[in-house]
Amino acid sequence: MSGDHMISDEQLNEYRINGTKVRVIRDNAVTNDVRGIVVAWNDEQLIIRKQNRNVVRLPRHYTVVRQDEERPEIF
């Protein structure tokens, strides 16, 4: 995967401000998706708070979509 599909700071900020639940797609397996709320990010990483309140740090190049959107096939 390349970084050209990386989500914008503006979109991440909108998700954070609105408390939008997101899905971070790491690979083709739905069970490996991380779902939660955007907490913070920098140029390389995202921090997502999952429903169980655990915080996960993920590479920013992963695909991020709203949880209520249909999951895209990216692989």
C-alpha positions as CSV (number, residue, x, y, z in Angstrom):
1,M,0.0,0.0,0.0
2,S,1.2,3.5,-0.7
3,G,0.7,6.7,1.2
4,D,-1.3,8.3,-1.5
5,H,-4.6,7.1,0.0
6,M,-3.7,8.5,3.4
7,I,-6.6,10.3,5.1
8,S,-6.3,14.1,5.4
9,D,-5.8,16.0,8.6
10,E,-9.0,17.8,7.9
11,Q,-11.0,14.6,7.7
12,L,-9.4,13.2,10.8
13,N,-10.2,16.4,12.7
14,E,-13.8,16.3,11.5
15,Y,-14.1,12.7,12.8
16,R,-12.5,13.6,16.1
17,I,-14.6,16.7,16.7
18,N,-17.8,14.9,15.8
19,G,-16.9,11.7,17.7
20,T,-17.5,9.7,14.5
21,K,-16.9,6.0,14.9
22,V,-14.5,4.9,12.2
23,R,-13.2,1.6,10.8
24,V,-9.5,1.2,10.1
25,I,-8.9,-1.4,7.5
26,R,-5.6,-3.1,7.9
27,D,-5.9,-6.0,5.4
28,N,-8.5,-8.0,3.6
29,A,-9.8,-9.7,6.7
30,V,-12.8,-8.0,8.2
31,T,-11.9,-9.4,11.6
32,N,-8.7,-7.4,11.6
33,D,-10.4,-4.1,11.3
34,V,-10.0,-1.7,14.2
35,R,-13.2,0.2,15.1
36,G,-13.3,3.2,17.4
37,I,-13.0,6.9,17.7
38,V,-10.1,9.0,16.4
39,V,-8.2,10.5,19.4
40,A,-5.1,11.9,17.8
41,W,-2.7,11.6,14.9
42,N,0.6,12.8,13.5
43,D,2.3,12.3,10.1
44,E,2.9,8.6,10.6
45,Q,0.4,7.3,13.1
46,L,-3.3,7.3,14.2
47,I,-4.5,6.8,17.7
48,I,-8.0,5.1,17.9
49,R,-9.9,4.6,21.1
50,K,-11.9,1.3,20.8
51,Q,-15.3,0.7,22.4
52,N,-13.6,-1.2,25.2
53,R,-11.7,2.0,25.9
54,N,-8.3,0.5,24.9
55,V,-6.2,2.8,22.8
56,V,-4.6,1.5,19.6
57,R,-1.7,3.2,17.7
58,L,-1.8,2.4,14.0
59,P,0.2,3.4,10.9
60,R,-1.5,6.3,9.2
61,H,-1.4,4.8,5.7
62,Y,-4.2,2.3,6.6
63,T,-7.6,3.0,5.0
64,V,-10.0,4.9,7.4
65,V,-13.7,5.0,6.7
66,R,-16.8,5.9,8.8
67,Q,-18.0,2.8,10.5
68,D,-21.5,3.2,9.0
69,E,-20.2,3.2,5.5
70,E,-19.9,0.1,3.4
71,R,-16.5,-1.5,3.8
72,P,-14.5,-1.0,0.6
73,E,-12.6,-3.8,-1.1
74,I,-9.1,-2.5,-1.3
75,F,-6.9,-5.6,-1.8
